[in-house]
Amino acid sequence: MVQETLYHDLSLAERAQLHLAVSEALEAGDAQALPWAALTYHLLGAGPLGDLNKLVRYAQRSGDEAMAQFAWEAAATHFAHALRALEQSDVNDSTLRCDLLLDLGEAYNRSGPGSGDVPRAREHFLEAFQLARELGSPERMARAAVGFAGLNIVTAFGGVRQLQLLEDALAALDPVDSPLRVRVLCNLAVDLWNRSTANYERCSALSDEAVAMARRLGDPALIALALWARHYSGWQPVNLAERLVLAQQLVDYADMSGAPVIAAWAYVSLSLDYTDAGNLPDAERAIAALRRLDERTRIPYVALRAAVYGGMLELLTGHYAAAIESVARAEALWESDTPRQHQIQTYCLLRDLGRLSELRDGIRLPDPSNPWRAATQAHRMLLALDRGQSEAAHADYADLAKDDFAQVGFNAFWFGAVVPLAEAAIAFGDTVNAARLCALLEPFAERLAFVGILGVCHGPVALYLGRLATALGDWETADKRLEQALAMSERLAIRPY
C-alpha cells in the first residue's frame, strides 16, 4: 500500500522515467530467461520514452508465453499491445502485422464465449487472410482460413465466406504433406458436410486424405484432428460401429497430443458414440474426462461442451436436479446472437418437468446452412403442438414432410427430425406419413433415438415404432415394440419414456 501511494504521488513524467529504468534493468538480466510480461508492462508504462520496436517484440513474446499457460485473455491483451505498438511505430512490416493478427485472432477464439462465435476474431483473421494473399504466403492464408472457422467448426458462423476462404487456402497450398494442409482439409470436410449430405463423397475424400497425411507426418494432434474430421464428416445413423472405432483412436491420439480443443472434440465424440450404443457407464467416464479438461484449460468452448453433454446424460437418466444446473450453465456460456445450438435440450428438460411456460423465447431456427435446422424446426413443431398451436405446428410439419422428407439429412441430427415428425404424424392422424416414418425407423428398432450433438435423446426408437404401429392399427407390432422399449429402458437404467 505504501508503494502504491508513493507511485501515485509521482508525476506522469517521473512514472515514465521509473518504468523505463526498470525495463532497462530487466533487459540486463539473463537473456535466456527474460520476464517478457514484466518487460511489456514497464515499456507500456514508459509511454513515449519507450522503444516501440522493443514493445512489439516483448508483447508478442508475452502473448506466446500466456498462450502456453492457457492464459487466453492475457495473451489477447499482449498481442493487442504488440499490434498497437506496431501501428504507432515507423516500421511498415506487413509480414509481422499479419502474424500478430493471426496470434490475436487465435487468442480471441480461445478466450471467446462457449458458442465459439467470436466476430472480432473473424475480423482479424479476414484481414490476415487478405494480407497473406498480398504477401504470397499460402501458409498464412491457411492459418487465417482455419482461424476464421473458429473452434466450433460444426457451426459455420463465418457463413459462405468461411467456405470460400478454406477453398482458396487449399488451392494456394502446395500439395505436399504439411500440418496446415491437414488442418485445412479437416475444416473443409466438416464445412461441406454441414452444408449438405450430398457432399458425402468429397467429404470422405478430403478427410481420408487428411488422415493419411497426418499419419505420415506422425503428429498425434494432427492425427486426432484428422480422425475427428473423418468421424464427424461422415456421421450417419448406420455407421455407429465405425464411429466407435474412430472415436477411441482419436481419444488415444488426443491424449498423447496434449492439445486441449482437440481433446475436447475427442471426448465429446466418444461420449456421444457410447451413449448412441447404449453404453452409458463408459459415456459417463468420457464426460468426466471432458469436465477435468474444462477445469484444467479454462476454455469457455470446452466448458460449454462439458455442461451440454453432462446435462444430456443427466436428462437421459432422469437426474433432473443435476440436469437443471448443467442446462443453465450451458445457456449462460453460449453468448451469441445466433440461435443456440443446444436450445432443444432446454425444451426437452422443461417439457419433461411440465414447465414449458418458462420457455419464453420459444425455439429459434438457425441459418439454413446449419445441418441441425431440420431437427430444430421439428422441435419447434412439437412445441407448437404442446401449446395447442396446431396451425403453426402443421405448417412446420408440412414443410418438413414434403418430397418424402427430402430436407431431413441422413446425418448426426436425423433422429432429431424423424422422431418429432413421428409424434406429429400421430397427432395429425396422417397414416400415410406414419407408415413412411415407421419404415424409416424400423432398421433402428434396437437403438436409442439419439441426437447427441444437440444434447438430447428421445429414448428407445422402439417406443416410437410402437406408437406408430398403434396409430396404424397394428396392435401386435405395437405390443411387441412397446415391450421392447420398456425392456431397453430398464436394461439401460434410463427414465421411462
N, C-alpha and C positions, 0 to 999 in steps of 0.2 A: 504493500500500500504506500509506503514511504517512497519507494522507487517510482511508482506511478505518479505520485504527487509532484516529485521533483521533475519528472519528464514533462508534465503538463505546464510547469512553471517556465519551461524554456520557450523561446520564440521559435517560429517556424524555421527560420534560418539556422538557429542553433540545433534544432532537432535534425534537420537535413545533414548538417555537418557531422553530428554524432552518428547518424545512421551510416554515412559514408565511411567514417573512421572504423566503425565496427565491421563493415563489409570488407574493407581492406585488410583488417586484422584476420578475418576469417579466411580470406584468399591466401594468406601467408601460411596457412596450415598444410596438413598432409594433402597433397594433390590427389591421392588415391581415395580419399575419404572426405571430400568437401561436403559441408552441410548445405545442400542445394536449397532447401526450403528457407533456411535462415538467411542465406545469401540473397535470395529473391526478396524476402521481407525487408531486409535492410537497404537493398538497392531501390526498392519501391519507396521506402521512407526517405531516401536521399533526394528524391524528386529530380529537379533539373541538374543537380550536381552529379547524378549517377551516369554511368555509361550505358546507353540504351542497347548497344550491341551485346554487352555483357548480360544485361537484364533478359534479353531474348534467350540467350543460351542457358542462363541459370533457371529461368522459369520453365523452359522446356524440359530440362533435366529434373526439375522438381515435379513436373507433371508425370514424367515417366516413372519416377520413384513412387509417387502416390498411386498410380495405376497398379504397380506391382504389389502394393499393400492393400488393394481393394478399397482405397480411399477415393471413391469416384468423384465426389463433389469437390474435394480439394484438388484433384487432378484437373477438373474442368476450370477451376479458378486459376490455377497456374498456367494452363495453356492459353486461357483468355488474356492473362497478363502478357504472355510472350507475344501473342498476336498483336495486341495493342501497342506494345513497345516497338515491334517491327514496323507497324504503320506510322509511328511517330519518328522513326529513325530516318536517316538519309540513305538507307540501303534499299535498293529495289531488287529483291530476291524472290522471284516468283516460285521457285522450287521450294524454298523454305516456307513461304506463305502457304503453299499447297500442303506441305507436310503438317504445318500447325493446324490448318483447317481440318485435316484428317484426324489428327490427335484430339482436337477439341470435340469434333463430332462423335468420336468413339467414347470419350468421357461423358458427354451428354447422354448417349444411348445407355451407358451403364448406370448412370445416376437418375435416369428418367423414370416416369411412372411405370407401374406394373403392366399397363396395357402395351408398352413398347411403342406408343405413339409419341414421338419426340420431334415436333415440327422444326425446332431450332437446330437439331442435329441434321435433319434433312437439308435445311438451308445451307449449312456449312459443307455437307458432302456434295451438294449440287454445284456449289462454287468451286470446290476442289476438283470435281469431275471436269468442269469446263476448263479450269487452269491446266489440269493434267493433259487434256486433249491438245491444248495450245502448246504445251511443253513437249508433246510427243512421247508421253510416258504411259504406256499401256498398264504398267503395274499400279501406278497411282489411280488410273481410271478404274481399274478393277477394285482396288481398295475402296474407292469412293462409291462405286455401284453397290458393293456388298454392305457398306455402312449405311447407305441411303435406305436399303431394305430394312435395316434395324434388327433388333433382337427378336421381335415377334414376326418372323418371316412367314408364319402361317396366315397372318393378316396383312394384306397388301395396302398398308397405309399410304404408300407412295403412288398408288394408282397405276395408270398406264405408263407414266414416266418411269416408274420403277422397272417395269419390264423392258423398256427401251434402253435404259442405262445398262442393264445386265446383258442384253443382246449386243450392244455396242462394245461393252468391255470384253466379252468373249471373242468377238470378231477382231478386236485390236490385239489381244494377247497372242504370243507365239504358240503354236500347237505343240508345245513341249511340256513335259512334266514340271509342274510348279505348284506350290501351296495356293497361290492366288487363283490359278486356273481351277483347282479343285473347289475352292470356295464359290467361285462364280458359277461353275457347273451345278453345284448343290442348290444355290439360291434360285437359279433359273429353273431347275427341275421342279422345285416346290412352287414357284410362282406360276408356272404353266399349269401344273396340276390343280392349283387353286382356281384357275380361270375356267377350266373345263376338263372333264374326264376324257373328252375326245383327244386330249393331248397325251394319252397314256403311252403310246409308242415312243414319242420323242422324250417324254419324261424318263422312261425306262432307259433309253439310250444315254441320256445325259447323266443319270445317277449311276448307271453301270460304269460309264467312263470315269466318273469321279471316284468310285470305289476302287477300280483297278489302278488308277493313277495314285491315289492315296496309299494304297498298299505298296506300290513300287517306291514311293518316297519314304515309307516306313515311319511316318509321324503318327503317333497314337491319336492326337487330337484331330488330325485330318481324316484318319480312318474312321473315327467315331462320327465326325460330321458327315462324311460320305454315306456311312451306313444309315445314319438318321434320315438323310435325304432320300435314300432308297426306300427306307421303311415308310416314310410319310407319303412320298410322291406316287406310290402305287397302292396306297391303303384301300382295300376293298373288303367287304364282309367275308368274302370267300377265302382270303389268304391269311387267316389268323395264324396257322402253323408256321408259315414263312416269316410272319412278323415277329413271332415269339423268338425265333432263332436270331433274327437280326437285332432285336431289342437286347437280348442277352449279350451278344457280341459287342454292340455299341456301348453298353454299360461297362464291360471289361476294358475297352479301349479308353472310354471317357475317364474311368478311374485312374488309368495309367497316365493320362494327359495332364490332369490337374486343372483343366480348363473349366471354369465354373458354369458358363452358359451351356456349353456342350454337355456337361454332366447333368444339368437340369433337364435338357431335352431327353437325355438317355433315361433318367429315372422316371420322367413322365411317360415315355414310350413303354417302358417295362411295366409300370403300374397299370397303364391302360390295357395292355395286352393280357396281363394276368387277370384283370377284372373281366375282360371280354371272355376269357377262358373259364371263368368261374373259380379261379384260384385266388381267393380273397386274402388268405394269410400272407402269401408272397407279395400280393399287391400292397398290403399294409406295410410290409418291410421296405418296399421300394418308396412308398410315400414317406416313411420315417427317414430314409436316406435323403430324400428331397428336402425335408424340413431341417435336417442337420446342415445341408448345403446352404439353405437360406440363412441360418444363424451365423454361418462362417463367412459368407460373401457379402451380405447386406445389399444385394441387388434387388430392387423392387420387382423386376420382371420375374425373378426366381421366387420371391415371396408370394407373388400372386398365384403362381402355379402350385405352390405348396398349399395355399389356402383353398384353391378351387378343387384340387384333386383329393385333398384330405376331406373336404366337405362332401365330395362325391361318394366316398366310401361310407362316411357317417350317415348320409342320406339313404344310401342303399341298405344299410344295416339297421336303420331306424334309430340311430343315436342322435335325436333331434336337437338336444341342447348343445352338443358339440357342433352339429351342422349349422345351427343358427350363428354361432360365433365365427365359424370358418367362412360362411357366405357373407357375413357382414364385413369381414376383413377383406375378402376379395372385392367387394363393391367399393370399399374405400381406396384400394390400391389401383383401381382402373385408371382414373384421372385422364379421361379423353372425351372429346365431344362426340366421337363416333359411337354408334350403338355398342353396348358392352357385349363382348364375345360370349360371356357365360351368363347372360341375363336369364336364360330359361332355367338355369339352376335355381335362381331366386324364385321364379314362378313355380317350379315343381315343389320346392320346400313349402312355400305358402299355401299351395294347393293341398298338400298332404295335411297341413296343420289347420285347414279350414279358415285361413286368414287372407284370402285373396283381396280383400278390401284394402290391405296395406300395400298392394302393388299399384302405387299411384301413377307411375309413368307408363304402365302397360308394357308391351313388348315392341321394341323398335326394330325395323328391318335394316340390315346392313346394306352396303352398296352391292349391286348385282354381281360385281366381280368376286365377292366373297363366297366360298363354297358352302357355307352354312346358311345361306339365305333361305333355301327351301325349308330346312329344318326350323329356322326361326319363324318363318311365315306359318308353318304348320302348328307351331305352338301358339302363335298369335290367334290362329283359328280356334284352338282349344280354349284359350282364354275367353274368346268371344262366346263360345258355347257355354262355358262355365257361368258367364254373366248374363246369359239369356239373350245375347245379341245375335240371333240366328241369321239375320240378313248379312251382317258383316262376316260371320263365320262361313256362310255358304259362298260368299264372294271369294274368300281365300281358298276354300275347298275346290271350287270350280276352276280357279286359276291353276292350282297345283295338279288337279286331276286331268287336265286337258292333254290330248295327244298321248293317252296311256301313261301319264305321269312322266312325260319326257324331260321336264326340267328338274326332276329329282335325280341328282347324280349318284352313281353307284360308288360311293366313297365312304370316308370315315363318318359322314353325317347322315347316311342313308336311313338307318333305323329312326333317326330323329325326325324324319319326314313321314316315313311309311307307317309307323305305329300311330301317331296322331291322326293320320288320314284314315286308318282303320277305325279308330274311335268315331271319327266324323261320319264315315260311311254308314256305320251302325246307327248313329244318331239321326241321320237324314233318311234312313231306310233305303239306301242306294244299294240294292242287292247286286247289281251289275259290277260296280266297282268293288263291292265287298268280296265278290268271288275273285276278281283280279288281284286284290291285295292279299287274299288268302293264298293264292298261287305264288305270289312273290315271297311271302313269308315262310311258306311250307318248308323249303330246304334248310331253314334255320330253326326248326322246331325245338332243338335241344340247346339253343343258345339264349343268352340274355339280350334284350333289346337295348343295346348299349350305344350311347352317343358320348363316349368318354371325353373327346376333345372339348365338348361343351359342358362337361362336368355333370352329366345326368345318366341315369339308367332307368328304363321303364319296366324293369322286371323281366320275367321269362317271356320269350316270344310265344311259347305255348299258351299263355294266358290270352293273348290277342287272337290266336288261332281258334281258341275255344269260344271266345266271344263272337268272332266272325261266323263260326260254324253255327252258333245259336241263332244269329241273325238270318242265316241261310236255311234254318230248319233242319240241319244235320245233327240231330241230338246225340247220336252215337259218337261221332267225332268230337262234338263239343264236350261230352263227358270225359272222353279219353284225354283231350288236351288240357282241360281244367285240372284233372287229377295229376297230369304230368307237371303242370305249373306249380301246383301245391307241393308236390314231392321235391321239385327243384328248390323252391323257397326254403323248405325245411332242411334239405341237404346242405345248402349254402349258408344257412342261418341268416337269411335276409328277411326283411319285413314282408309280410304277406301283401301282395298287390290286389 
